[in-house]
Amino acid sequence: MKLTVDTFAPELAAALHSYERHVVCLEKVPEECAATLQSLMAKAIQAYENRAPEMRHGIALDRHVTIILSQNDHPRPLCGIYFNLHSPYAKKSTGRARAQRA
């Protein structure tokens, strides 16, 4: 089966719908998110098609989105699209703080 970005159009549409309704992102408007999803899907397909024989996944990600294509018993791989949780207000931990906790 030849995989293209359009192969996963239903998953991309569902992810974009969720993004528009539930995800607050100060760095990407929905149009930018749609372009990012398409670009990451193309990268995930490439990673999936060029994976080593013992590998089962193709993964592409950026700071906000992770796309995973997983081999299964059917010609069309499973597709997972995840929005990475991040807050610009979260305190950044320093090496010193980690050393004190250890």
ABEGO torsion letter per residue (X at the ends): XBBBAAAAAAAAAAAAAAAAAABBBAABBAAAAAAAAAAAAAAAAAAAAABBAABABBBBBBAABBBBBBBBABABBBBBBBBBBBBAABBBBBAAAAAAAX
